[in-house]
Amino acid sequence: GITYLDHAGSALFPESLLKAFTDDLRSNVYGNPHSQNISSKLTYDTIEHVRYRILQHFHTTAEDYTIIFTSGCTAALKLVAEAFPWIPEGTKQPSSRFCYLTDSHTSVVGMRGITASMDVLSVPIKPKEILLAEKNSLPAEEQNCTTPHLFSYPAQSNFSGTKYPLSWIQDIKCGKLCPIKIPGKWFVLLDAASYVSSSPLDLGVHQADFIPISFYKIFGFPTGVGALLVNNRIAPLLRKTYFGGGTAAAYLAGEDFYFPRKSIAERFEDGTVSFLDIIALKHGFDVLEKLTGGMEKIKQHTFVLAHYTYTVLSTLKYANGAPVVRIYSDTDFSNPDVQGPIINFNVLDENGEVIGFSQVDKMASLYNIHIRTGCFCNTGACQMHLDISNEDIQRNLQAGHVCGDDIDLVDGHPTGSVRISFGYMSSFEDAQTFLKFIIATRLSKSDTEIPFQSSVTKLTTESVPDVHPPFNNADKLSPVPHIWDKELRNNSSVTRTTGTWQPPEAEAESIRAAVSETAVPTYRRGGKPITVTHIYLYPIKSCSAFEVTEWPVGNQGLLYDRNWMVVNQNGVCITQKQEPRLCLVNPSIDLKKKLMVISAEGVDPISVSLEENTGKEVVICESKVCSHRVKTYDCGERIAGWFSVFLGRPCRLIRQSSDRKNGSHQKNTKGLASATNISLSLVNEAQYLLINVASILQLKEHISARLEEPLEMEELIRRFRANIVISAPESFEEEEWAEISIGALCFQVVGPCTRCQIICIDQQSGERNKEFLQSLSTARGRKTNFGIYLMNQPLRSSLPDTLSVGAEVLPVLKENTEIQPPTSSEEKCSG
């Protein structure tokens, strides 16, 4: 099953909540609350009941607070920034200030964009500075100033789970604490989105002026509704310029006349509220109370789990005494009043170096553990805990790192971290599963593990300890099976050059132009020739490979490679990550008959025409592959029924449209001719993926040792789902290439392939074995890179653009790279 540990991101909804809600919808008719009919009156009354239920949940009443429904916490924060009665710079009165704790969500910090447009200064306050705020208290004669200022802070950090004192609310409002020394009246915005998901909030005691919340953090469903709780003492001071449907008591279309509704809620709820989502909240409160007994019990339950996990995690050590993790926390997890159920950390290796969060996330996915990684929309806390300077943030951006990507290390320094969080549905078993995962992937009884090294450039990363006992050397397989010796001998008819290779001048110029206008290629010298041993294409994304010995090359890569993909009923791409049985679907292409035949065990084969359907009835739709938008069209009911029957779930087959007027899947690739837009099929990253037999052999020995059982070479090659397999003499030497030519074709290397859990799936059976990704990570020294991505730049040559098994591969090395003499296996192990 799934171990879900991202409750700070979203709670999970119980089945009983959905049932209660859908039963309600089946039993009642809810109309637009702005109408006056019976069904609309029912909606209006139910919404008002939900408002009272929310106030009751936070231990307050309609006399003290008003509920304004929004689309979420972010929209509530934006509303405060727009409506607060700011006094700008340049007036006769002292101007307002917007102060916020640096340990705040992006949506809080983003309020400064609105205040800046109103000529109001924003002042960030570090958590340590607020503790010194008593020194900022004003003399009595300056305390009568009425200029409004706003201070925002989170009740609970969404980064570390630190709970900031709710007593600050009253201390700031009464002047005991002053965020900055300036005359005026302070109002407090308490960002409670993270806090209220697992802790009770008593607004009868802690009367903040504004409290934004998102209900999916509490219930998991619905996800499209939040609220702003506004203290009625400040509500009349709020200003509003725009007025939407339902907010006006009267207005004129022909003149500048508008009179707002008396109710604060109706005045600020522009248009029709999301009334069915609001009605769902009633059932959320009912179910939460029934399942848990209330927020105090949730607080105690989740803290016990966090305390246990923190205690074990913080005591894990390597054999050399080094800690396995570095935890980012301001507390020792001893008190639920100051610490929430969030643990933030980075995993370390034996030398204290951080293992990137992206790598940890991939390994966790093998164990079906769902975690959160990155900076969690809280750059301030991330900088504070990871010691990242402002200059570092800007340099990381220049290096290509943006919020939410998987660039986890820049120059060896982490750009983010790993976060686990518990909710009311979490169990002791969830905590144990997570801890077992950390122990299984980081700690081992085996004595030494040496990371694989490229024969060209030594890796600088340290080894990752093995999970399994050491392998008996007596059981090792022959490093090169006889079948591969035979296959390589069969390629001996290919012309081999043992001396220095110099391409014809015209060809060389074309290669240089395709790669870079400034690069001076350094060609690989000497050594055994390199040849293509296998060619695979994957007509249907994530389905089985179709092996060929010779195949035409199109403008998107191998002809028909990943031209089709399977999608679910919502049009979202299905891959082997979600449906491993896709690997059992075998597409084959007959170029003469212009057909793709799809077969699978237990069902009759079905064929699809290779000729694109260009009829008027074809509807071109937009789909997504990773972050790329692609134009596609549906392949029809017959083929959709075939896939739905085989996979046992509703799905459809779609094909990429070649209609350039509708756009194409393109990628600007660094290093290629400046005006070149590379056209892609339904691939994730690049047109081709290349792997090296020598690299596979080295990895094969490592995995066999950990599994203590032999592995077939063919099985390993198919797991890595490459287009081109080559026979370079040295393992991982392909990682030092800048470009290669194969016959008349020239390819640029655009980067390494970072592997995911798909390599854990046996492509013949669909069975998973997480050992493969773990072994790759161990073998490569914490990395999961294997193989290189290529982009094709066809040469201006009379030769046909065809890729063939047996063709010689001529690589060009990266600049400033020297090829070292191959070292023996003993030297590699000792390095």
WOQUI-V945005 format. One record per residue. N is the residue number from 1. RES is the residue in three letters. PHI is phi as a letter, one per 30 degrees, with the letter a starting at -180 (999 if undefined). Layout:
[[N,RES,PHI] [N,RES,PHI]]
//
This chain:
[[1,GLY,999] [2,ILE,d] [3,THR,c] [4,TYR,c] [5,LEU,b] [6,ASP,b] [7,HIS,d] [8,ALA,d] [9,GLY,d] [10,SER,a] [11,ALA,d] [12,LEU,c] [13,PHE,d] [14,PRO,d] [15,GLU,d] [16,SER,d] [17,LEU,d] [18,LEU,d] [19,LYS,d] [20,ALA,d] [21,PHE,d] [22,THR,d] [23,ASP,d] [24,ASP,d] [25,LEU,d] [26,ARG,d] [27,SER,c] [28,ASN,b] [29,VAL,c] [30,TYR,c] [31,GLY,c] [32,ASN,d] [33,PRO,d] [34,HIS,d] [35,SER,d] [36,GLN,c] [37,ASN,d] [38,ILE,d] [39,SER,d] [40,SER,d] [41,LYS,d] [42,LEU,d] [43,THR,d] [44,TYR,e] [45,ASP,d] [46,THR,d] [47,ILE,d] [48,GLU,d] [49,HIS,d] [50,VAL,d] [51,ARG,e] [52,TYR,d] [53,ARG,d] [54,ILE,d] [55,LEU,e] [56,GLN,d] [57,HIS,d] [58,PHE,c] [59,HIS,h] [60,THR,b] [61,THR,b] [62,ALA,d] [63,GLU,d] [64,ASP,c] [65,TYR,b] [66,THR,c] [67,ILE,c] [68,ILE,c] [69,PHE,d] [70,THR,b] [71,SER,d] [72,GLY,l] [73,CYS,d] [74,THR,d] [75,ALA,d] [76,ALA,d] [77,LEU,d] [78,LYS,d] [79,LEU,d] [80,VAL,d] [81,ALA,d] [82,GLU,d] [83,ALA,c] [84,PHE,d] [85,PRO,d] [86,TRP,d] [87,ILE,c] [88,PRO,d] [89,GLU,d] [90,GLY,j] [91,THR,c] [92,LYS,d] [93,GLN,d] [94,PRO,d] [95,SER,d] [96,SER,d] [97,ARG,b] [98,PHE,c] [99,CYS,c] [100,TYR,b] [101,LEU,d] [102,THR,d] [103,ASP,d] [104,SER,b] [105,HIS,d] [106,THR,e] [107,SER,d] [108,VAL,d] [109,VAL,e] [110,GLY,d] [111,MET,d] [112,ARG,d] [113,GLY,d] [114,ILE,d] [115,THR,d] [116,ALA,d] [117,SER,d] [118,MET,c] [119,ASP,h] [120,VAL,c] [121,LEU,d] [122,SER,c] [123,VAL,b] [124,PRO,d] [125,ILE,b] [126,LYS,d] [127,PRO,e] [128,LYS,d] [129,GLU,d] [130,ILE,d] [131,LEU,d] [132,LEU,c] [133,ALA,d] [134,GLU,d] [135,LYS,d] [136,ASN,d] [137,SER,d] [138,LEU,c] [139,PRO,d] [140,ALA,e] [141,GLU,d] [142,GLU,c] [143,GLN,d] [144,ASN,d] [145,CYS,d] [146,THR,c] [147,THR,e] [148,PRO,d] [149,HIS,b] [150,LEU,b] [151,PHE,c] [152,SER,c] [153,TYR,a] [154,PRO,d] [155,ALA,d] [156,GLN,b] [157,SER,d] [158,ASN,d] [159,PHE,d] [160,SER,c] [161,GLY,i] [162,THR,d] [163,LYS,c] [164,TYR,d] [165,PRO,e] [166,LEU,d] [167,SER,d] [168,TRP,e] [169,ILE,e] [170,GLN,d] [171,ASP,d] [172,ILE,d] [173,LYS,d] [174,CYS,c] [175,GLY,j] [176,LYS,d] [177,LEU,c] [178,CYS,b] [179,PRO,e] [180,ILE,b] [181,LYS,d] [182,ILE,a] [183,PRO,d] [184,GLY,k] [185,LYS,c] [186,TRP,c] [187,PHE,c] [188,VAL,b] [189,LEU,c] [190,LEU,c] [191,ASP,d] [192,ALA,c] [193,ALA,e] [194,SER,d] [195,TYR,d] [196,VAL,d] [197,SER,d] [198,SER,b] [199,SER,b] [200,PRO,d] [201,LEU,b] [202,ASP,c] [203,LEU,d] [204,GLY,d] [205,VAL,c] [206,HIS,c] [207,GLN,c] [208,ALA,d] [209,ASP,d] [210,PHE,b] [211,ILE,b] [212,PRO,d] [213,ILE,b] [214,SER,b] [215,PHE,d] [216,TYR,d] [217,LYS,d] [218,ILE,c] [219,PHE,c] [220,GLY,i] [221,PHE,a] [222,PRO,d] [223,THR,c] [224,GLY,c] [225,VAL,b] [226,GLY,b] [227,ALA,a] [228,LEU,c] [229,LEU,c] [230,VAL,c] [231,ASN,d] [232,ASN,d] [233,ARG,d] [234,ILE,c] [235,ALA,e] [236,PRO,d] [237,LEU,d] [238,LEU,d] [239,ARG,c] [240,LYS,b] [241,THR,c] [242,TYR,d] [243,PHE,b] [244,GLY,c] [245,GLY,e] [246,GLY,i] [247,THR,c] [248,ALA,c] [249,ALA,d] [250,ALA,a] [251,TYR,a] [252,LEU,c] [253,ALA,d] [254,GLY,c] [255,GLU,b] [256,ASP,d] [257,PHE,b] [258,TYR,a] [259,PHE,b] [260,PRO,d] [261,ARG,d] [262,LYS,d] [263,SER,d] [264,ILE,d] [265,ALA,d] [266,GLU,d] [267,ARG,d] [268,PHE,c] [269,GLU,c] [270,ASP,d] [271,GLY,i] [272,THR,d] [273,VAL,d] [274,SER,d] [275,PHE,d] [276,LEU,d] [277,ASP,d] [278,ILE,d] [279,ILE,d] [280,ALA,d] [281,LEU,d] [282,LYS,e] [283,HIS,d] [284,GLY,d] [285,PHE,d] [286,ASP,d] [287,VAL,d] [288,LEU,d] [289,GLU,d] [290,LYS,d] [291,LEU,d] [292,THR,c] [293,GLY,i] [294,GLY,k] [295,MET,d] [296,GLU,d] [297,LYS,d] [298,ILE,d] [299,LYS,e] [300,GLN,d] [301,HIS,d] [302,THR,d] [303,PHE,d] [304,VAL,e] [305,LEU,d] [306,ALA,d] [307,HIS,d] [308,TYR,d] [309,THR,d] [310,TYR,d] [311,THR,d] [312,VAL,d] [313,LEU,d] [314,SER,d] [315,THR,c] [316,LEU,d] [317,LYS,b] [318,TYR,d] [319,ALA,d] [320,ASN,d] [321,GLY,j] [322,ALA,d] [323,PRO,d] [324,VAL,d] [325,VAL,b] [326,ARG,c] [327,ILE,c] [328,TYR,c] [329,SER,a] [330,ASP,c] [331,THR,b] [332,ASP,c] [333,PHE,h] [334,SER,c] [335,ASN,b] [336,PRO,d] [337,ASP,d] [338,VAL,b] [339,GLN,b] [340,GLY,c] [341,PRO,d] [342,ILE,b] [343,ILE,b] [344,ASN,c] [345,PHE,a] [346,ASN,b] [347,VAL,d] [348,LEU,c] [349,ASP,c] [350,GLU,d] [351,ASN,c] [352,GLY,i] [353,GLU,d] [354,VAL,d] [355,ILE,c] [356,GLY,e] [357,PHE,d] [358,SER,d] [359,GLN,d] [360,VAL,d] [361,ASP,d] [362,LYS,d] [363,MET,d] [364,ALA,d] [365,SER,d] [366,LEU,d] [367,TYR,c] [368,ASN,i] [369,ILE,c] [370,HIS,c] [371,ILE,b] [372,ARG,b] [373,THR,b] [374,GLY,j] [375,CYS,c] [376,PHE,i] [377,CYS,h] [378,ASN,b] [379,THR,d] [380,GLY,d] [381,ALA,d] [382,CYS,d] [383,GLN,d] [384,MET,d] [385,HIS,d] [386,LEU,c] [387,ASP,h] [388,ILE,c] [389,SER,d] [390,ASN,d] [391,GLU,d] [392,ASP,d] [393,ILE,e] [394,GLN,d] [395,ARG,d] [396,ASN,d] [397,LEU,d] [398,GLN,d] [399,ALA,d] [400,GLY,j] [401,HIS,d] [402,VAL,b] [403,CYS,e] [404,GLY,j] [405,ASP,d] [406,ASP,c] [407,ILE,d] [408,ASP,c] [409,LEU,b] [410,VAL,b] [411,ASP,h] [412,GLY,i] [413,HIS,c] [414,PRO,d] [415,THR,c] [416,GLY,a] [417,SER,a] [418,VAL,c] [419,ARG,b] [420,ILE,c] [421,SER,b] [422,PHE,c] [423,GLY,b] [424,TYR,d] [425,MET,d] [426,SER,d] [427,SER,b] [428,PHE,d] [429,GLU,d] [430,ASP,d] [431,ALA,d] [432,GLN,d] [433,THR,e] [434,PHE,d] [435,LEU,d] [436,LYS,d] [437,PHE,d] [438,ILE,d] [439,ILE,d] [440,ALA,d] [441,THR,c] [442,ARG,c] [443,LEU,c] [444,SER,a] [445,LYS,d] [446,SER,d] [447,ASP,d] [448,THR,b] [449,GLU,b] [450,ILE,c] [451,PRO,d] [452,PHE,d] [453,GLN,b] [454,SER,d] [455,SER,d] [456,VAL,c] [457,THR,b] [458,LYS,d] [459,LEU,d] [460,THR,c] [461,THR,d] [462,GLU,d] [463,SER,d] [464,VAL,c] [465,PRO,d] [466,ASP,d] [467,VAL,c] [468,HIS,c] [469,PRO,d] [470,PRO,d] [471,PHE,d] [472,ASN,d] [473,ASN,e] [474,ALA,d] [475,ASP,c] [476,LYS,d] [477,LEU,d] [478,SER,d] [479,PRO,d] [480,VAL,b] [481,PRO,e] [482,HIS,d] [483,ILE,d] [484,TRP,d] [485,ASP,e] [486,LYS,d] [487,GLU,d] [488,LEU,d] [489,ARG,d] [490,ASN,d] [491,ASN,c] [492,SER,d] [493,SER,d] [494,VAL,d] [495,THR,e] [496,ARG,c] [497,THR,c] [498,THR,c] [499,GLY,c] [500,THR,d] [501,TRP,c] [502,GLN,b] [503,PRO,d] [504,PRO,e] [505,GLU,e] [506,ALA,d] [507,GLU,d] [508,ALA,d] [509,GLU,d] [510,SER,d] [511,ILE,d] [512,ARG,d] [513,ALA,d] [514,ALA,d] [515,VAL,c] [516,SER,a] [517,GLU,d] [518,THR,c] [519,ALA,d] [520,VAL,c] [521,PRO,d] [522,THR,c] [523,TYR,d] [524,ARG,d] [525,ARG,c] [526,GLY,i] [527,GLY,i] [528,LYS,d] [529,PRO,d] [530,ILE,c] [531,THR,b] [532,VAL,d] [533,THR,c] [534,HIS,b] [535,ILE,b] [536,TYR,b] [537,LEU,b] [538,TYR,b] [539,PRO,e] [540,ILE,c] [541,LYS,e] [542,SER,i] [543,CYS,c] [544,SER,d] [545,ALA,d] [546,PHE,c] [547,GLU,d] [548,VAL,b] [549,THR,c] [550,GLU,a] [551,TRP,a] [552,PRO,d] [553,VAL,c] [554,GLY,c] [555,ASN,d] [556,GLN,c] [557,GLY,k] [558,LEU,d] [559,LEU,e] [560,TYR,i] [561,ASP,d] [562,ARG,h] [563,ASN,d] [564,TRP,b] [565,MET,a] [566,VAL,c] [567,VAL,b] [568,ASN,d] [569,GLN,d] [570,ASN,c] [571,GLY,i] [572,VAL,c] [573,CYS,e] [574,ILE,c] [575,THR,b] [576,GLN,d] [577,LYS,d] [578,GLN,c] [579,GLU,b] [580,PRO,e] [581,ARG,d] [582,LEU,e] [583,CYS,d] [584,LEU,d] [585,VAL,d] [586,ASN,c] [587,PRO,d] [588,SER,b] [589,ILE,c] [590,ASP,c] [591,LEU,d] [592,LYS,d] [593,LYS,d] [594,LYS,h] [595,LEU,b] [596,MET,c] [597,VAL,c] [598,ILE,c] [599,SER,b] [600,ALA,a] [601,GLU,d] [602,GLY,j] [603,VAL,b] [604,ASP,d] [605,PRO,d] [606,ILE,b] [607,SER,c] [608,VAL,b] [609,SER,d] [610,LEU,d] [611,GLU,d] [612,GLU,d] [613,ASN,d] [614,THR,c] [615,GLY,d] [616,LYS,d] [617,GLU,d] [618,VAL,d] [619,VAL,c] [620,ILE,d] [621,CYS,c] [622,GLU,c] [623,SER,b] [624,LYS,b] [625,VAL,b] [626,CYS,h] [627,SER,c] [628,HIS,c] [629,ARG,d] [630,VAL,b] [631,LYS,c] [632,THR,b] [633,TYR,b] [634,ASP,d] [635,CYS,c] [636,GLY,j] [637,GLU,d] [638,ARG,d] [639,ILE,d] [640,ALA,d] [641,GLY,d] [642,TRP,d] [643,PHE,d] [644,SER,d] [645,VAL,d] [646,PHE,d] [647,LEU,d] [648,GLY,i] [649,ARG,a] [650,PRO,d] [651,CYS,a] [652,ARG,b] [653,LEU,c] [654,ILE,b] [655,ARG,b] [656,GLN,d] [657,SER,d] [658,SER,c] [659,ASP,d] [660,ARG,d] [661,LYS,d] [662,ASN,c] [663,GLY,j] [664,SER,b] [665,HIS,d] [666,GLN,b] [667,LYS,b] [668,ASN,d] [669,THR,c] [670,LYS,e] [671,GLY,j] [672,LEU,d] [673,ALA,e] [674,SER,e] [675,ALA,c] [676,THR,d] [677,ASN,c] [678,ILE,d] [679,SER,c] [680,LEU,c] [681,SER,d] [682,LEU,c] [683,VAL,d] [684,ASN,d] [685,GLU,b] [686,ALA,b] [687,GLN,d] [688,TYR,b] [689,LEU,b] [690,LEU,c] [691,ILE,b] [692,ASN,c] [693,VAL,e] [694,ALA,d] [695,SER,d] [696,ILE,d] [697,LEU,d] [698,GLN,d] [699,LEU,d] [700,LYS,e] [701,GLU,d] [702,HIS,d] [703,ILE,d] [704,SER,d] [705,ALA,d] [706,ARG,d] [707,LEU,d] [708,GLU,h] [709,GLU,a] [710,PRO,d] [711,LEU,b] [712,GLU,d] [713,MET,d] [714,GLU,e] [715,GLU,d] [716,LEU,d] [717,ILE,e] [718,ARG,d] [719,ARG,d] [720,PHE,d] [721,ARG,h] [722,ALA,d] [723,ASN,d] [724,ILE,b] [725,VAL,c] [726,ILE,b] [727,SER,c] [728,ALA,d] [729,PRO,d] [730,GLU,c] [731,SER,d] [732,PHE,i] [733,GLU,d] [734,GLU,d] [735,GLU,d] [736,GLU,c] [737,TRP,c] [738,ALA,c] [739,GLU,a] [740,ILE,b] [741,SER,b] [742,ILE,b] [743,GLY,i] [744,ALA,d] [745,LEU,c] [746,CYS,c] [747,PHE,b] [748,GLN,c] [749,VAL,d] [750,VAL,c] [751,GLY,k] [752,PRO,d] [753,CYS,c] [754,THR,d] [755,ARG,d] [756,CYS,b] [757,GLN,d] [758,ILE,d] [759,ILE,d] [760,CYS,d] [761,ILE,c] [762,ASP,d] [763,GLN,d] [764,GLN,c] [765,SER,c] [766,GLY,i] [767,GLU,d] [768,ARG,c] [769,ASN,b] [770,LYS,d] [771,GLU,d] [772,PHE,d] [773,LEU,d] [774,GLN,d] [775,SER,d] [776,LEU,d] [777,SER,d] [778,THR,d] [779,ALA,d] [780,ARG,c] [781,GLY,i] [782,ARG,i] [783,LYS,c] [784,THR,b] [785,ASN,d] [786,PHE,a] [787,GLY,j] [788,ILE,b] [789,TYR,d] [790,LEU,b] [791,MET,c] [792,ASN,c] [793,GLN,b] [794,PRO,e] [795,LEU,d] [796,ARG,d] [797,SER,b] [798,SER,d] [799,LEU,d] [800,PRO,d] [801,ASP,d] [802,THR,b] [803,LEU,c] [804,SER,b] [805,VAL,d] [806,GLY,j] [807,ALA,d] [808,GLU,d] [809,VAL,c] [810,LEU,c] [811,PRO,d] [812,VAL,c] [813,LEU,d] [814,LYS,d] [815,GLU,d] [816,ASN,h] [817,THR,c] [818,GLU,c] [819,ILE,d] [820,GLN,d] [821,PRO,e] [822,PRO,e] [823,THR,c] [824,SER,d] [825,SER,d] [826,GLU,d] [827,GLU,d] [828,LYS,d] [829,CYS,d] [830,SER,d] [831,GLY,d]]
//
